[in-house]
Amino acid sequence: MLLLISSVAQAQTPHGTIKGKVVTSDGQPGEFVNVALKGSNKGTHVNANGMYTINNINPGTYTLVASYIGLNTQSQTVEVKAGETIEVNFTLTENNQQLQEVVVTSGKKINKFSRQQSDDVAKLPLKSLENPQVYNVVTSELLKDQLNVNISQALSNVPGAVPSIDPAGGTSITLRGFTAEIAARNGIQFIAAGRSSVDPVNVDHFEVLKGPSATLFGNTVSSYGGAINMVTKKPTAETKGEITYSAGSWGLNRVTADINTPLNQEKTALFRVNAAVNKQQSYLVNGHNNTFTIDPSLLYKVNDRLTLSADLEIYHEDLTRVPYMRYTGLNITNINQNPLDYRTSLYSDGINAVTNTFRSYFEAKYKINDSWTSQTNISVNNEKVAKSYQAYPTFISPTLIERGISLFGPITTINTDVQHNLKGDFKIGKVRNRLVWGLDYIHTKSDFTYASATIDTIDITKSYGPVTQQLADKAIQNGFAGLYPSEFNQYATYASDLVNITDRLMTLVSLRVDRYQLKGNGGYSQTSLTPKLGLIYQPVKDQVSIFGNYMSGFTNNGPIVQPDGTRVVLKPEHAFQWEGGVKVSTANNRLSATVSYYNIDVRDALRYDNANFTYQDGKQKSQGAEVSIVANPVEGLNFLAGYVYNKNQYIRATSGEGKDVTGTPRNVANFWGSYKFQPGTILQDFGFGVGGNYAQKSYYDLDNTIVIPSFVLVNATVFYEQPKWRLGIAANNIGNKKYWSPSFTANPQPLRQLIASASFKF
């Protein structure tokens, strides 16, 4: 009734309209500039032509404000009369105090592979030079250049990262000698159980944090090597869309869509949806990868203070998992001595996995005043594994393979994360403080069904066929089965304060208190403290930063029963990192670079003796150096390069002491460069890209007797781009290199793949 009365009253009141044009000082349209009536919820964004319109304004005198980051805010007093339209134009000039944050050019990004600021890495809006932690960014522009169709290819652009696919599902990479999965989305926990993957269609960019980052993210997100934060595409105030079709080797057929539109004239309600359908066969003899995802998102600006947003991810996959290959009985010194053909598959296409995942995210952001902001996030991840066949082939001699099988599912995992952050930017006297204080509650419940069996033993020198689903199911009926339900709660509070001692000298002090509670039989509770300290000095203001950090992470360990029946209560395992280095970012953002040295010590690590007794006195040390460069030296040319040296060894252990940790190459390098020919040249609108990855040898076993060989991959693309459409061709692994993942599976990786792509924009 109130809404009806309000509508009738508004219908009886004649309104006015304000419209106009906004340009920057160089005469270019001021696209995305916000134009609003001060003290009201009336406002809009400037379109690509520099025009704006605000309708349904009650008669009266107002202050009209035009603002955008990097530009000086301007205001004009206007009088709105009933039934009239008035025109108000703005010419905005650059704000010299913010030029280091945003460089305003003619709507073009200069260094398109670079992001120099993040809201999530420190849970505060900090520039990279203000952050004592090293992190790398993989941008959507880079993914577009490479015609990226999967997460593994995207993450291979991270210095030090070597991607691998887990037999259970999900993608992980090496980070400073440890593995890390995509476990954070816009700063909060992401994947429920890691048994399903994600499509890159909704990714704006990846932020890959280096070093143990549990202080702000917790141990469910961060490994000792770092954390991967996926930042998604957000709704904007313009109406636009893009449809892309890709086809390629191994029967690849892929369609993606990205559609964005405001839902009202005021452009306070914004909607965006991304979707992808992917069909592809395996590069092996048998296998497939069929997925579907749709990701709608909604942003509603209630008023100048409160913004609400919600987005969903609906993901379905039907694919074959990578096998868990075991080489122990083969008596080889190098994985490339495997007698099986490189593309051999011992299991049929019917040995597959089917997973449905529904993820929902909600955020309320409220601006308390100019100094304080409240942010509340709720995420619910619901993952349903209908079935997941996982293959376990084991060499029991150089010619005999025992083919095992496991069937996981149905598995239902529901993960809920409620997180609240209070963020402040204020001064105590003349000292600036940027503070975040947060509360984090995580609840996870899972029903885990599992069955396993041995199917048969084959002689690879004789004829044999792949394992069918019928054979697998028959063996599983006579095998071992179990149900493993689990439920845990995790409560945490944390605080982090970046203090400007001077405008060039800053210190970061952070602490997290985490309480873990596993319910049910064998349940336990543990409390962990994880500090983080940082120091930043800028000898050249906003261009060069010398930094150092001390960071920590932890892993919860439950009580165990020893072989003699005694019960041992274990402590949480902790990792501590010391790091120092230099960051550089030129004033025009054409060059950003980082050089650092780090040392990570893992204490209270578990180790086991020959009688299978458990001791918590193991130690592990990972140390190394990193270099990363992202540059735009001339117009049209963009490149990135990275190099990491890492030595990760057990310095105290029952076995493997003094040996490299398995699957950790010591030297890893990556490069990608692209060039688009400039207007006025004979090849204008054409472009090309070329790059590659190198990983030194690593070890398959703890005793370092079986080598996973080193590899060099070369990839390239060519494209032709117009404002409304784009054509591209990509060639991955041009040399058709045979190589194996540096992980506990050591599986053969994709051979040469060609992809053609066409995009249409509207």
N, C-alpha and C positions, 0 to 999 in steps of 0.2 A: 504493500500500500504506500509506504514511504517513497519507494522508487517511482511509482505511478504518479504520486502527487508532485514529486520533483520534476518528472518529465513534462507534466502538464504546465507547471510553473515556468520551466525553461522555454516551452513552446510559445508561451504568451509574452516572453521578453525578447524584443528585437536584439540581435547580436551584431557585432562588427567583426572585421577580418583584418589581419596584418599580414602583408607579404613583402618580399623583397629579395635582394641578391647580396651574397656575401662572397668577397674575393680576398685573396691574400695580397701582400704588398707587391708581389711580382705579377699581379693581374690574373692569377689562376683561380678557378672556382674553389671556394673553401669547403670542399666536401667533408661531411661528418661534423662540421661545426655545430654546436648546440645553441639554439636560439630559444630563450624562455622568458616568460613574464615573471619578474622577481616576486617572490612571496606567494606564488600560485603553482598549481600543477600543470599549467598550460605551457607547452613547449614542443619543439620538433628539432629534427636534424636537417642540415642543408644537403640537397641532393647532388648528383655528379655534375650538374650544370650550374651549381652555385645558388639555386633558388630554394626558397622556403615559403611555407604558408601556415599560419595559425588561425583556425576558424573558431566560431562560436564563442566570442569574447564578449562578456558583459560590458556595457558602456562604462567609461571611467578613464582615469589617468593612471598610467602604468610606467614602470621602468623595464625596458626591454634590454636583455643582456645576451651578448654573443660571446661564447667562450670555447676554447679548445686548448689541449696541452701543447705547449710550445709557442702559443700565440698570446699576445696581450689581450686580456678581456676588455671589451668595450660595452658601454651601455648608453641608451638614449631614452629620454622621457617622451612618451607618446600619449595622445588623447584619442580614445576609441569612441566613435559615435555610432548610434544605432543604425544598422543597415548600410554602413559605409565600409569601404576598403581603403586602408592607407598603406603606403609603400615606405618601408624603412630599409636602407641599404647600409652595409658595413664594409670597411676595408681594414682587415686585421694585420697588424705588424708582428714580427717575430719578437718573442720574449727572450732577451739575452740570458736571463737567469736560468731558463729551461732548455736552452739550445743544446746542452750536452745530453739531455734525455731524449729529445725528439728533433730530428732534422726535417724541416718542412721543405719538400721539393714539389715539383709539379705532379703530385699524386703518385710518384714512383718511389719504391724502396731502393736505396743505394746499395747497401750490402744485404742482399736478400737472404743470405744463408746465416745471418747473425741476429740474435736477440740479446740486447744488452740490459734488459730489466726483467724481473720476474716477481709475481705476487706470491708464488708458492714455495720457492726454494728455501726462503727464510721465514715463510708465512707472513712476510711484510713486503711492501712494494719497494724493493731495493735494486739499485743498479749492480751489475756484476762487480764493478770496482769497489763497491761498498761492502761486499760480501766476502768473508775470509774463507769461504768454501769454494772449491773448484766444481764447476758444472758445465756440461756441454749441451747444446741445443740442436735438434734436428728439425728444421722448419718445413712447413707445407710447401714452400717454393722449391726446396731441395727435392722433396718427394715427387713433385710434379715434373721437375727436370729429369728425374730418373725413371719416369713412368712406373712408379712404385706400385706393386700389387700385393705386397705382403709385409708383415711386421719384421721378419728377419732381415730383409733387404734394407728397411728403414734404419734399423739399429746398427747395421754394419758401418754406418757413417760416424759412429761414436769412437773417439780415440781409445784404443785398448780393448774394444769390444769384439768378441768373436761369437756370433749367435749360434745357438743349437736348439733343437726341438726335443722336449722331454717325452719319453714314451707314454707318460700319463696325460700329456697335453700341455699346451702353453709353450711360450718361447722365453728363453733365458739368454743372457750374455755374460761373458767374463768381465769382471770389473775388479781391478787391482788384486787378481788372484782368487777371487770368489765369484760366485754366480749370483745374478740378480734377475728377477722377473718384473714384468709390468704389474706393479702392485699398488700404484697410486694413480688417481684420476682427479685432476684439478686439486691436488693436495690432500685428498682423503683416500682411505682404503678402497681398492678397486675389485680385483677378482676374488670371488668367494673361496674357491678351493684350488684354483690353478689347473683344473681339468678341462678347461675350454679356452679357446684363444680369443682374438679380437681382430676385427677388420680395420684397416687404416683409413677407411672412407670418412670417418668422423674426426680424424686427428688434425688439429691445427699445428701442433708441434710437440715433440718430446723434450723433456728436461731430464737429463741424466746426471744425478748428483754423485760425486765421487767421495768415497770414504764412508765409514759407519755413521749413519744419519738418524739413529734411533731417538735422539733427544727431542726432535720435533715431529718425527713420523712414526716412532715405535718400531718394535722388532717385526711386526707383521708386514711392514712395508719395506724396511731397509735391511739389506744384508750387510756384512762387514765391509764389502767392497763398494756399496753405494745403493742407490735407489733410482727407479725409473718412474717418472711422473708423466702421465699422458694428459696433455691439455687439449680439450675438445674445441670444436668450432662453436661459436656463439652466434645467436641471432643479432642482426644489425638492422639499421633503420632504412635500408634500401630494398627495393624489390629486384631480385635477380635470381638466376638459376643456371645450372650447368649439368649437362648430360654427357657421359663419356662411355664409349664402347671400346673394349680391348679384346684382341684375339692373339693367340700365339702358340708356341710349341706345347706339346703334350695335351692338345685339345683345349687350351685355355679359351674360355669365353666369359667375359666379365662386363657387367653393366653397372655404372654408378650414377647417382643423382644427388644434387645439392641444390635445394630450393629454399629461398629466404623471402619473407614478406612481412611488412607491418600489418597488424590486424585492425588498426583504427587510424583516423586522420591525424590524431595528435602524435602518433608513432610512439606511444607509451607502452603498447603491447606488441611484441615482436615474436615471430615464429620462424623456425628453421627446421628442415628435415633433411637428413642424409640417409641414403640407402645404397645397398650393394648386393648384387647376386653374382656369385663366383662358381664356375664349373671348370674342373681341371682334372686330368689324369696325372698319375705319378710319372716321374722320370725313370722309375724302376719298371720292371715288366708288369707288375700288378700294383694297384693302388689308385686312390682318387682323393680329391679335396673339394667338396661341394659345400658352400656356405651361403647363408643369407642373413642380412642384418638391416634393421631400420632404426634410426636414431632421431626421434623428434625432440625438439627443445623449445621452451617458451620462456620469454622474459617479460615481466610486467613491472613498469615503473609506477608505483602507487602514487608517489609524490617526490619532491626533491630529496627527501631523506630515506625513504624505504623503497627497496627494489627486491622483487621476488623472482625466482627462476626455478624451473623444473625441467628435467630432461630424462628420457628413457633410452635404454639400449635393449633391443630385442634381437637375440643372436641365436642362430641355429646352424649346427655343423653336422655333416655326415662325411667322415673321412677315415682313412686308414692311418693308424699310429705307426711311428717309427719303431722298429724292433729293438729289444734290449739284447744286443749281440754279445756273447761271451766267448772270448778267444783263449781262455786259460789252457785248454788241452791241445792247442794248435802247434805249440813249440815254435813260435816265430819271434823275430826281434823287431818287425815293422808291420804295421797294419796293412801296408800295400802288398804284403806277402800272402794275404788271404787267398786261398785257392778258388774261391767262388768268383764267378763273373761279376763285374762291377754292378750291373743292373739286375742281378738275380734277386728274385723275391721268393722266399720259401713258403709264403702264405698267400692265399688267394685274396681277390678283391672283396670277398664277403666277410673277411676278418676285419670288421670296421668298428667305428665308434659313432654314436649318435648322442648329441648333447643339445639341450635347450637352456638358454640362460636369459633371465629377465633381470635387468639392473635399473634401479630408479634412484634419482638424485634430486634433492631439494635444497634450496639455499634462500636464506633471508638475510639481506644486508641492510643495516640501518645506520645512517650517519647521525650520531648523537650530537656532535657539533664539529667545528673545524678541526678539532684535535683528536676526537675519539670516534671509532667505528665499531659496531657490533656485527659479527658474522656468525650465523648458525647454519650448519650443514647436516643433512640426514641422508644416508645412503642405505639402500637395501639391495643386496645381491642374492638372487635366488637361482641356484644352479641345479639342474636336473640332468643327471647322466642316465639316459635310458639303458645304454649298454656301452661297454668299452672293452673290446678284445685287445689284449696286449700280448705280443709275441715274445717268447724267450728261447731263441735258438742258442744252443751251447755246443761248442766243439769239445767232444770228449776224446778225440784223437785227431790226427791230421786229415783223416778221411771220413770220420763218423760225426754226425751232428744229431744231438738229441733235441727234438722239437717240443718245447713246452708252450703252454698257453695259459693265460689268466683272463677271467671275465670279471670286470668290475661293473657293478650296477645291478639293480637301480641304486643310484646314490643321490640323495637330496641334501644340499647344503644351503642353509640360509644364514646370511651374514648381515648384521645390522651395525651401522656405525653412526653415532650421534656425536657431533663435535661442535664446540662453541669457541670462538676466538674473539677476544677484546683487543683491538689494536689502537695504539695511541702514538701520536707524534707531537711532543710537547717539550717545553724547556723548564729546567730547574735552575733558576738564575740565568746564566748565559749558556748553560750546557744543554744541548739538544739530546733528547732521548726518543728512540723509536722502539716501542715496547709491544710485545704480544704476550698475552696470557691466555692459556687454553685449557679446556676440559675435554676429555676424549673417553667415550664409552663404546666398547666393541662387544657384541654378543654373537657367537657362532655356534650353530647346532648342525650336526651332520649324522645321517644314517648311512652307514658304509657297508655294502654287501660285496662279498669277494669270493671267488672260486678259482681254483687252479688245478692243473693236471699235466702229466706228460703224455704227449700224443703218440710219438713213435721215435725210432732212431733210424736215420737214413745213411746210406753209403753214397757220398757225393761222386764217387767214380762210376756209379751205376745210375740207371734211369730212375727218376722219382718225379712225383707231381707235387704241386703246392697243397698246403693244408686247406681244406674247405671248411665252411662253417659247420657242415654236418659232422665232419670228423672231430672238430673242436668240441662241439656240444656233446657228442657221445663220450669223449674222454672226460669232460668236465663233470658229467653225471656220476662218474666213478672216482672223482678226485676229492680234493679238500675244499670245504666251503666254510664261510664264517660271516658273522654280522658284527660290525664294530661301530656302535653309536658313540658319539662324543659331543660334549657341550662345554664351552668355556666362556668366561667373562673376563674382560680386561678393562681396568679403570686407570686413568692416567690424568695427571695435571702437569703442565709445563709452563715455563716462562722464559722469554728471551728478550734481552735489552741491548740495542746497539747505541752506544754512548759516543757522541762527538766531543772528545776532549778539546780538540780544536777543529777547524773546518777541514783539516787534512789528516788528523790523527783520531782513529776510532777504535773502540774496544767492544767486543761482543761477549756477553755473559749469559749462559743458558743452562737450564737444569730441568730434568724430567723425573717424576716419580711415577712408577708403573706397578700396578698390582694385578697379578695374573691368578685366576682361579679356575682349575679344571674340575668339573663336577663328576659325580658317579664313582664307581669302584676304582680304586687306585688314584683318585683325585688328589690334588695338592694345591697349595697356594705359595706364591713367591712374590717378593717385592724387590724391585731393581731401581737403582739411582743411576742416571746417565747424564753426566755433565758435558758441556761444550763451551769452549773458550776460543776467542779469536782476537787478532790484532791486525789493524789495517793502517798503513801510512801511505799517503799520496805525495811523493816528491814533486810530481807535476799534477796539479789539481784536475780531477776528472779525466785524466789521461793515463797516468801510471800509478799502479797500486802495488805496494809491497805488503804481503800478508803472511800470517802464520795462524795455525789452528791446532786445537786439541779436541778431538771428537771421540765419541764412544758409541758402542752398540752392545746388544746382549741377546742371549738365547735362553729360553726357559727349559729346564731339564727336570723331569719328574723322578720320584723315588724308584729304585730298581731292586729286584731280588737277586742276590748273588747265587752262583751254583751251589754253595753250601747252605742255602736257605736264609742267610742273613739279609736284612733290608738296609739299604744305604740311601740316605737322603742326600741328593745332589744339589749343588748350588747353581744359580744361573751362570752360564758361560759369558765372559765379557771380552770385548775387543777394544783397544785404545789406539788412536792414531795421532801421530805428530806430523805436521806438514808445514812447509814454507815455500814461498814462490813469489812470482811477479805476474801481474796482469797489465795488459796494455790495451787501450781503446782510444784511437785518434779522435780529434774533435769532430771530424766530419763522418765518423763511423765507417770509414773505408777499411780500417784494419782493426781487428781485435785478436789478441794472442794471450796465451797463458803458458807459463813454464813453472813446474813445481817438482819438489822431492817429498816423498812421504815414507812413513814407517808405521806399520800396523802390527801390534802384538796381540795375539789371542791367548788369554790366560784361562786357567781352570778348564781346559779342553779335556774331553773324555778320551781315554785310551783303554785298550783291552790287552790282557796277557794271553798266553797260550791256553790257559785253563778257562778262558772266557770270563774272568773276573774283571770288573770295571773299576777304573781309577780315574779320579778327576785331578790329575796333575800334569796333563799334557800341555805343550806350548807350541805355538805356531807363529812364524814371523813372515810378513809380506812387506817388501820394500821395493821402491822403484822411483822412476822419474817419468814425467809426462810433458809433452809439448803439443799445443794445438794452435792453429792459425786459421782465421776466417778473414778473407780479404776481397775487396773490390778495387783493384789497382787502377783500372780504366773503365770507362763507360762500356757496359755490356759484358764485361768479364768478371765472373765471380768464382772463387775457389775456396776450398777448405782442405786442411791437411792435419794429420795427427800422428804422433809416434809415442809409444809407451814401452818402457822397459820395466819388467816386473820379475822379482825373484821371490817365490813363495815356497817355504819349506817348513817341515816339522823339525823343531830344534829339540823337542823332547817327546818321545813316543815309543811304544812297544816295538813297532816295526816301521820302517820307512824313515827313521831319523836321519836327517841330513839329506833327504831326497826331495825332489820337487813334488809339490802337490799335483795330483793327476789332472790332466786337461787344462793346464795353465801355461801357455806359450810365454817365453821370456820376452820376446820382441814382437810387437804388433804395430802395423802402420796402416793408414788409410789415406786416400786422396780422392777428391772429386773437383773437377773444374768445368765450367760451362761458359759459352760465349754466344751472345746474340748480336748479329750484325745490325749496325745502327742505321737510322733513317738517312737516305741520301746515298747509300752504298748499293752496289749492284745486287747484293744478296740480302737486302734489308728484309726483316721479318723471319729469315732463316736463323737457325742456331744449332749448336751441337754441344755435347758433353762427353767427357771421358774421365775415367777414374778406375780405382781398383783397391784391393786389400791384400795385405801380406800378414801371415802368421807363421812364426817360427815353429819348429817341432815342439811337441809336448809328449807327455807320457800317459799311456793307457792304464798302467798298473802302479801300485804304490812303491814297488821296488825299482821302478824306472828301467825295466828290462824290455818293454814293448813300446816302440816309438809310434806316435801319430805324426806322420810326416808334415813338413812345412808346405805352404802353398802360396801362390800368387794368382790372384784373379784380376781380370781386366774386363771392364764394362764400358759401354758407350751408348749414346743416344743422338739422334738428329731430329729436328722438329721445324715446323713452319707455323707461325702464330699470327693470327689476326684478332681484332677486338672481339669478334663474334664466334670464332672457331679456331681450333688448333689440331694439327696432325703431328704424330710423332712415331718414331720407330726406335726400339731399344734392343740391344744385344747384350745379354748377361753371360759372363764366363765365356768370352769370345774364343779363348784358346781351347775350349772343351776340356778343361783341366779336371782330372780325377783327384778328389780330395775328400778327407774325412773330418767329421766334426770333432774338435778337441774336447771331448766330454766322456762320461762313463759309457756311452753307447758306441762311440767311434763309428757312426754310420756314414755310408757314402752320401755325398751331397750332390745337388743338381748339376747336371752337365749344361752345355750351351742351350740357351733359350732365347728365341726371338719373339718380340711383342710389338704389335702395331696398335695404335690408339688414335681415336678421333673424338674430339670434344666440341660440343656446341653450347654456346652461351646465349642467354636471353635476359 
